[in-house]
């Protein structure tokens, strides 16, 4: 390359202003001298270049342009991934799968926690409603109990008053039996909080 003259790296021996027409003979002679087996053609170097370019991270559209191809489909014929590249690709796929499972598990956990919070809130509402209902029922029971006690006390007081009134009336009538009176007279009896007013007309004859 240092001794090359002109614009070409591999110029023609006869015409240095032109590129070399073919290197097949020189390539084959070099292969034989180097004892390289199996035999490969010079064109195989394009496949090597394309494969290593992809391994280095060169995207297919750029590589296709560098190789002078009109479509990426043609470029794919030149790319031959090595075993290590296949292993790395498989590892990436496995990592992607595991990460997907982790994300799915996290989403499921978050959904379960959300449902648990909703259920807890509903349970708290049910407990609050039950407390309110219990308070209402207890209030009704207390009111009924107080009403029953008041009714019983009123009944007992009325019975006691009637009993006292009857006994006192009999006592007065007994005492009135000894009176010497012929005209009618008025008697007024007042018993506790009950007031009894009336006129008694007694015809009592002396014995």
C-alpha positions in Angstrom: 0.0 0.0 0.0 2.9 2.4 0.6 4.3 1.7 -2.8 0.9 2.0 -4.6 0.7 4.7 -7.1 -2.4 6.3 -8.3 -5.9 6.4 -6.7 -6.3 2.6 -6.1 -5.0 0.5 -3.4 -4.7 -2.5 -5.7 -3.8 -1.0 -9.1 -3.3 -2.9 -12.3 0.4 -3.8 -12.9 0.1 -2.6 -16.5 -2.1 0.3 -16.0 -1.6 2.0 -12.5 -4.5 4.4 -13.2 -6.8 1.4 -13.2 -7.8 -1.1 -10.5 -6.6 -4.7 -10.6 -8.9 -6.9 -12.6 -8.6 -10.1 -10.6 -6.7 -11.4 -7.6 -7.9 -15.0 -7.8 -4.5 -16.4 -8.8 -2.7 -14.5 -6.2 -5.2 -15.4 -3.5 -5.1 -19.1 -4.4 -1.2 -19.0 -4.4 -1.2 -17.4 -0.9 -3.6 -20.0 0.4 -1.4 -22.8 -0.8 1.7 -21.3 0.7 0.1 -20.7 4.0 -1.3 -24.2 4.1 -4.8 -22.9 5.0 -7.5 -25.6 4.9 -10.3 -25.9 4.0 -9.9 -23.7 1.0 -12.0 -20.5 0.9 -12.5 -18.0 -1.8 -11.8 -14.3 -1.5 -15.5 -13.5 -1.6 -15.9 -15.2 1.8 -14.3 -12.2 3.3 -17.5 -10.2 2.6 -19.4 -12.7 4.7 -16.8 -12.4 7.5 -17.0 -8.6 7.3 -20.9 -8.6 7.5 -21.0 -11.1 10.4 -18.5 -9.1 12.4 -20.2 -5.8 11.7 -23.5 -7.1 13.0 -21.7 -8.5 16.1 -20.1 -5.1 16.6 -23.6 -3.5 16.6 -23.9 -2.1 13.1 -27.5 -2.0 12.1 -28.7 -3.9 9.0 -29.7 -0.8 6.8 -26.2 0.7 7.3 -24.5 -2.6 6.6 -26.6 -3.1 3.5 -25.5 0.2 2.2 -21.9 -0.5 2.9 -22.1 -3.8 1.1 -23.8 -2.2 -1.9 -27.0 -4.3 -1.5 -30.4 -3.1 -2.7 -32.3 -4.9 0.1 -31.7 -6.0 3.6 -32.8 -9.5 2.5 -29.6 -9.8 0.5 -27.5 -8.6 3.4 -29.0 -11.2 5.7 -27.4 -13.9 3.5 -24.0 -12.5 4.4 -24.6 -12.5 8.2 -23.8 -15.7 10.0 -24.2 -15.4 13.8 -21.6 -17.2 15.8 -22.5 -19.7 18.6 -21.7 -17.0 21.3 -24.0 -14.5 19.6 -26.8 -17.1 19.6 -26.2 -17.8 23.3 -26.3 -14.1 24.1 -29.5 -13.7 22.1 -31.1 -16.6 24.0 -29.9 -15.0 27.3 -31.5 -11.7 26.3 -34.8 -13.5 25.5 -34.7 -15.4 28.8 -34.0 -12.1 30.7 -36.9 -10.5 28.9 -39.2 -13.4 29.8 -38.1 -13.4 33.5 -38.6 -9.6 33.7 -42.0 -10.0 32.2 -42.9 -12.6 34.9 -41.6 -10.3 37.6 -43.7 -7.4 36.3 -46.8 -9.5 36.0 -46.3 -10.8 39.5 -45.9 -7.2 40.8 -49.1 -6.2 39.0 -51.0 -9.1 40.4 -49.7 -8.3 43.9 -50.7 -4.7 43.5 -54.2 -5.7 42.3 -54.6 -8.1 45.3 -53.6 -5.3 47.7 -56.1 -2.9 46.0 -58.9 -5.5 46.3 -58.0 -6.1 49.9 -58.2 -2.4 50.7 -61.6 -2.2 49.0 -62.8 -5.2 51.0 -61.4 -3.7 54.3 -63.2 -0.4 53.6 -66.5 -2.3 52.9 -66.0 -4.3 56.1 -65.5 -1.1 58.1 -68.7 0.3 56.6 -70.6 -2.8 57.6 -69.3 -2.7 61.2 -70.2 1.0 61.4 -73.7 0.3 60.2 -74.0 -2.6 62.6 -73.0 -0.4 65.5 -75.6 2.2 64.5 -78.3 -0.5 64.3 -77.3 -1.9 67.7 -77.4 1.5 69.2 -80.9 2.1 67.8 -82.2 -1.2 69.0 -80.8 -0.7 72.5 -82.5 2.8 72.6 -85.8 1.2 71.7 -85.4 -1.5 74.3 -84.5 1.1 77.0 -87.5 3.2 76.1 -89.8 0.2 76.2 -88.4 -0.9 79.5 -88.9 2.6 81.0 -92.4 2.7 79.7 -93.2 -0.7 81.2 -91.8 0.4 84.6 -93.8 3.6 84.6 -97.0 1.8 83.7 -96.5 -0.8 86.5 -95.8 2.0 89.0 -99.0 3.8 88.0 -101.0 0.6 88.3 -99.6 -0.2 91.7 -100.3 3.4 92.9 -103.9 3.3 91.6 -104.5 -0.1 93.3 -103.1 1.2 96.6 -105.2 4.3 96.4 -108.4 2.4 95.8 -107.6 0.0 98.6 -107.0 2.9 101.0 -110.1 4.7 99.9 -112.4 1.7 100.4 -111.1 1.0 103.9 -111.5 4.6 105.0 -115.0 4.9 103.6 -116.1 1.8 105.5 -114.7 3.3 108.7 -116.7 6.5 108.3 -119.9 4.6 107.5 -119.4 2.5 110.6 -119.0 5.7 112.8 -122.0 7.3 111.1 -124.1 4.4 112.3 -124.2 5.8 115.8 -125.5 9.3 114.8 -128.9 10.4 115.9 -130.0 12.4 112.8 -133.2 12.5 110.9 -132.6 15.1 108.3 -130.3 14.6 105.3 -126.8 15.8 105.7 -123.9 16.3 103.3 -120.6 14.4 103.7 -117.4 15.2 101.9 -114.6 12.7 101.8 -111.1 13.6 100.6 -108.7 10.7 100.2 -105.1 11.4 99.3 -105.0 13.0 95.8 -108.5 11.7 95.0 -111.4 14.0 96.0 -114.8 12.5 96.5 -117.8 14.9 97.0 -121.3 13.9 97.4 -124.4 14.1 99.4 -125.4 11.2 101.5 -128.9 11.1 102.7 -129.2 8.8 105.7 -132.3 7.9 107.5 -131.1 6.7 110.9 -133.7 5.8 113.5 -132.7 5.5 117.1 -132.9 2.0 118.5 
